[in-house]
Amino acid sequence: MRFRLTNGYLSAIIILMVIIADQILKIWVKTHFYLYESLEITSWFKLNFIENPGMAFGIELGSKLFLTLFRIIASIALIYILIRIRNNSYYSRGFFVCLSLITAGAIGNVIDCMFYGMIFSESTPYTLAQIFPDAGGYASFLHGKVVDMFYFPIASWDWPEWMPGVGGEHFIFFQPVFNLADAAISAGIIAFILFYSKYLASNPEEQQKKAENNDL
């Protein structure tokens, strides 16, 4: 019997691969880097270990518990959508790839928030974190911090003194530090907006019926 890669299987593969790669990288950085330690790969790409208590790219919005619960609800909603539409031929493969990347990224960061505080000791500029320490973790359930490490200071310059507001200041592009889960979310959202936003303005049930009628 020949295996057929359905949209459901494709989504599951993408989600699992991104989550596994994201967690392997985070655990390696968490246990091998001191907090704020930086490793230069190239002049424009560095691994810079920080911990993010807020949302993607270090953005903070509301309390830690609120953000964690928001992430969990969003992840469950995305999984529900994928399961519900997995057999709907109206949606293209590309759409499922985008939604799967966003879902995988959301789950990847949810794992940090839910469990990292319980299974890791605290990272500091002077001590490496230990996994499953005898003294327990650094935070309670749902209060873990998200591990970030990718830093791309692609270019930098000093603004001319005559420029209002920023004159004389040093500017670095691109400053945010992020992780693989953040990258998956961003790639999925950007591709969705550019190529698949048409799906937001249509009724999937009606389009599915049209597709089935066309196949007859």
Salt bridges, closest charged atoms under 4 A:
ASP22 OD2 - LYS26 NZ 2.87
GLU51 OE2 - LYS30 NZ 2.35
ASP112 OD2 - LYS26 NZ 3.08
ASP158 OD1 - HIS170 ND1 2.74
GLU205 OE2 - ARG84 NH2 3.45
